[in-house]
Amino acid sequence: MTKFSELATTSLLGDADLVAVTQGGVSKAITGQSLKSAIPVDLAGQKAAVSFFEPAPAAGDVTLVYRIPVAARLDDVDFNIASGSLDIAVKKNGTALSGLTAIGVAATGTAAAAGAANDNNFAAGDKLSITLSAPNAAARLEMSFNFTRL
């Protein structure tokens, strides 16, 4: 039996390989197949968020994620601004997503859902950015872009 700490970083764990597990001073062996079954490898459906904060938002483009690491769907975007107002366009690879082209953000929190009509699926390597426009005494902009992994 090989101890987990002795496995080379390039070793592949085979289904019949035995791995030593110590719990409460008692060592047991489990097969590679059992260990693989206990660890989820299909991450489809997992949720993640990209957050952004700007204390004094001004007009212009902001890149939030230069290269999305995995395929994911943008489900919705949550916004909050402490005071003032501005408009936001959410973009994929420089192109505004339909339905998210001119979101008006006022002093109270708001959420804009990216519906099925939007082209809100991002492939690995796509760029997520926003354009801020028409700021009017805007202060303390907070945003969360909520994704589901495909």
RABELPE-V750510 format. One record per pair of residues at least 24 apart in sequence whose ideal C-beta (glycine too) atoms are under 7 Angstrom apart, sorted by the first residue. I is the first residue (numbers start at 1). J is the second residue. D is the distance in whole Angstrom. If there is no record, write none. Layout:
((I;J;D) (I;J;D))
//
This chain:
((1;29;6) (43;149;5) (44;149;6) (44;150;6) (45;148;6) (45;149;7) (46;149;5) (47;146;7) (47;148;6) (48;147;5) (48;149;7) (49;144;5) (49;145;6) (49;146;5) (49;147;7) (50;128;7) (50;145;4) (51;143;7) (51;144;5) (52;143;5) (53;142;5) (54;141;5) (55;139;7) (55;140;6) (56;139;6) (57;86;6) (57;132;5) (57;135;6) (57;138;5) (57;141;4) (58;132;7) (58;135;6) (59;132;6) (59;133;5) (59;135;6) (60;132;6) (61;129;6) (61;131;5) (62;129;6) (62;130;5) (62;132;7) (63;127;7) (63;129;5) (64;128;5) (64;129;6) (64;130;6) (64;145;7) (65;127;7) (65;128;4) (66;127;6) (67;125;5) (67;127;7) (68;122;5) (68;124;6) (68;125;7) (68;126;5) (68;128;6) (69;124;6) (70;124;5) (70;149;6) (71;122;7) (71;123;5) (71;124;6) (71;150;4) (72;122;5) (72;147;4) (72;148;6) (72;149;5) (72;150;6) (73;120;6) (73;121;5) (73;147;6) (73;148;5) (73;150;6) (74;114;5) (74;120;4) (74;122;7) (74;145;6) (74;147;6) (75;114;6) (75;146;5) (75;147;6) (75;148;6) (76;111;6) (76;112;7) (76;113;4) (76;114;6) (76;146;5) (77;111;7) (77;112;5) (77;114;7) (77;143;6) (77;145;5) (78;111;5) (78;143;7) (78;144;4) (78;146;7) (79;105;5) (79;109;7) (79;110;5) (79;111;7) (79;143;5) (80;109;4) (80;142;5) (81;105;5) (81;107;6) (81;138;6) (81;140;7) (81;141;5) (82;139;5) (82;140;4) (83;107;5) (83;137;6) (83;139;5) (84;135;7) (84;136;5) (84;137;4) (84;138;4) (84;139;6) (85;136;5) (85;138;6) (86;132;6) (86;133;7) (86;134;6) (86;135;4) (86;136;7) (86;138;5) (87;133;5) (87;134;5) (88;130;6) (88;132;6) (89;130;7) (89;131;4) (90;130;6) (91;129;5) (91;130;7) (91;131;7) (92;119;7) (92;122;6) (92;126;6) (92;128;7) (93;126;6) (93;127;5) (94;129;7) (121;150;7))
//
